[in-house]
Amino acid sequence: MDHDRLIRCLDDPDWAADHLRRLGLRQTEHARKNLVSIAGYGVTLDLLRTLFEQLTSILPELSDPDLALNNLDRFFGAARNPLGLATLFERDDEALP
């Protein structure tokens, strides 16, 4: 997902709903708020874009993608260094799954 689409996904609930449903997310407004929340922890847009790209391949494979994204948001919130966590996920493709 490019930078402009990510911004639109964060800002426009209706536009985001369609894209988030494709990932198996049923609670699309809550999922969008999870992404906004992760960005609010200081995760830069380029790292958020990388994270979202990874989630695009991971979430559809899960039995409850809504729960997984919510827990990921909570994990970022509890992390001592959310930016460092996002950087880890960027550098290590196996860390997020």
Residue pairs with C-beta under 8 A, 6 or more apart in sequence:
1 9
1 49
1 52
1 53
1 56
2 49
3 45
3 46
3 49
6 45
6 48
6 49
6 52
7 45
8 15
8 16
9 15
9 16
9 19
9 20
9 32
9 35
9 52
10 16
10 32
10 35
10 36
10 39
13 28
13 29
13 32
16 28
16 31
16 32
17 28
17 29
17 32
20 28
20 31
20 32
21 28
22 60
23 31
23 55
23 56
23 59
23 60
23 65
24 59
24 60
24 62
24 65
25 31
25 59
25 65
25 66
25 69
26 66
27 66
30 66
30 70
31 66
31 69
34 69
34 70
34 72
34 73
35 48
35 52
35 69
37 73
37 76
37 77
38 48
38 51
38 72
38 73
38 76
38 82
38 86
39 45
39 48
41 76
41 77
41 79
41 82
41 83
42 82
42 83
43 51
43 76
43 82
43 83
43 86
44 83
44 86
47 83
47 86
47 87
47 89
47 90
48 86
50 86
50 89
50 90
51 86
51 89
51 90
51 96
54 89
54 93
54 96
55 69
55 72
55 96
58 68
58 96
58 97
59 65
59 68
59 69
62 68
75 85
76 82
76 85
76 86
79 85
88 95
89 95
89 96
